Amino acid sequence: METRRGKWSLLLLVALAPLLFASCSVQPSTAEAEEPVAPAVAAAQSAETVAAEGDSGARLRAGEDWPWFLGPRHDGTSAESELLETWPEDGPPLVWEMETGTGYTAPSVRGHRLVLFHRREGIDPESGEKIGFEVIECLHAATGDSLWTYRYPTAFQDPYGYNNGPRCTPLLTETHCYTFGAEGKLACITLDEGREVWKRDLHAEMDIPDGFFGVGATPILEDDILIVAAGGQPNSGVIGVDAATGKTLWENVGKSTWDGAKTDSRLRPTYEWTGEEMVVSYSSPIAATIHGKRHVLCLMRQGLVSLDPKTGEEYFHYWFSSDSYESVNAARPVVVDDTIMLSAAYKVGSVLLRVAEDGKSVTEVWRDKRNLLTHWSTAIHHEGYYYGFSGRHDYEATLRSIDAETGEVVMQTDGWGRPFTDLRQVGRDQYRDVVNNTIIPTPFYGRGSKIQTGDRFIVLSEFGLLALVEATPDKWEEVCRFKPPQMHYPSWTAPVLSRGYLYLRCEDVLLCYDLRPPGS
């Protein structure tokens, strides 16, 4: 991409967990690492009130946790129902805000604990020189009070000029927090105190070609196995890690998968493995049960791979990649029943695949290179339609609804709905509406993010605009919108909704809004 708003815009908000150096420091606790303990891998808590711990006496309300990337179902949907029907002109009540370090990760919430993974700059105590730290910080979800902080040094520098913070959202169980940092530091720490359980430096251990923007694919937890898109050569693109000890249980994906694979490219109808290519991309794995069999689905740089989560055995693969070297796959696969929808920018488009009953192959239901080209924001399936942001660049992007059966574009909107000539830019994320002679925030969604709750979407534009929208496939009806003054471009972090609190983050701020009606 040619400019900061065009060049290589890739939301790296997926949850990857940093491996910690031996010199990691825990604040306030400085105890030795614990003996490995099997983590509790319980489902996200729901429909209960959790008492706060620590200095604050605040209590959280009933509702859902949001304990990992894209929420409890890994798909950007929420079961929260007791929410405001509309918002005041200046937005719902702001509960608390925090100035953050850099990064593109979303916070994760379990019970009263909110964990933010970001980068702050500091001073090396030994050399006295400036140094970066990747910071795992636990806050009280209702008050923003800090409960504990864990940090370790990092030297990551984004080669394209984007910020140097982590890209991957924390993964929280009832007892542990897993993170994957921009340099490939994978770590497990306790959720109650932030004590280190184990740590690994995957880039030091493995042959991993550098990615365009550092590490950016979120690990997931399947039973007691942490599934990590590590990107190692020749055949360790994906690894299964014992969540309790950090030891590798299996590895797969790479040369054995793609060497000799048929592609859809006229330039290279058969792929020849070089041993130097990037294996991983920026799409987070997802686990699903299809025809009674458990699959881990990983959209790698070359395409989709399905693996047995227990053994790493491959079930099937499907080529899905751009002809352009300067390209990435970043949106997560969307699984509905026995179908898998993939989408990518860089002239790739979308495809709907149907998994065979034996789980060992797929067939195309439809494929279209123009209907939906999601850059990083994963589409959401709702009542027979996919809703997703399409476009590689901010001002060309539209939000679209796609008929799941046919792949047909049913509706699209840029969030403005009027000619661009009606606007004159007058400042950062501000325009003059020349028709009404008013100053308004950037009215476009761009390559936004969203949460689906009931028959509505909460939409966050990449310019920091927030909108509440009716989820109907043939007509886009906004209920209301407002622009938090603290939010600005690039607002690439996916919003989070837990127990009635909406959390928004851009590069330097985290906001908490209360979406519950008064008295609820």
Order of alpha helices (4+ residues) and beta strands (2+ residues): beta-beta-beta-beta-beta-beta-beta-beta-beta-beta-beta-alpha-beta-beta-beta-beta-alpha-beta-beta-beta-beta-beta-beta-beta-beta-beta-beta-beta-beta-beta-beta-beta-beta-beta-beta-beta-beta-beta-beta
